[in-house]
Amino acid sequence: MRFSDQTVRTLPAGKYFDDSTPAFGIRVGKQKRTWIVQRGADRRIIRVGHYPAMSLSEARTKGKQLLSSTQLNQDRVTFEVAYELFRKTHLPRLKARTQSDYKRFLDRYYLPTLRNRRVDAVTSHMTDAIIDALVKTPTEQSHAIAIGKTFFKWCVRRRYLVRAKTNYTAENTGRRLRELDNDGILEVQIRKGHSYYRIAQKEPALF
């Protein structure tokens, strides 16, 4: 089937692929129409975006980028492998105390849970669980957030990820974090009477 705006709009529930762009398709559900690409020997499905928020031409362009990305050669990079390279190439640029902090937080909180996970298979739910476990130690929690953000953004630069996984929730006492995500989108919410903020980014296109 060759996709057009009309065919995409009227497709019944199911999974369809575009004849003009191999491995690019759309998954039609009861409530959502999701652009997808299928790649790798395991035919893994990766979400590109949703229709009609993302047009056919936009989705096709983004799908081609995902399919041609050098990330295709790095599908099996685990968190542990990426972390070892992070320690060798990124941490030496930092001050000794900062290096020690990064190693402590990543070794203690992230590595035990994510060690054997492919980096591109780590979801925001997994990182949320790690951060939520530190709710009784707000300072430790805020440091874990900051260090996790830095690590996953580094993974984006290495092309292990398309976008950073930084959909975190945290408590703090009167301090706001102001940081732009990869798309320049920042969300900060302050609840009246509570020392609460949330930094949110759009979900990665991988999931």
Summary of the structure (lengths in Angstrom):
residues: 207
radius of gyration: 19.3
end to end distance: 24.7
largest distance: 59.0
contacts: 579
relative contact order: 0.10
helix: 43%
strand: 16%
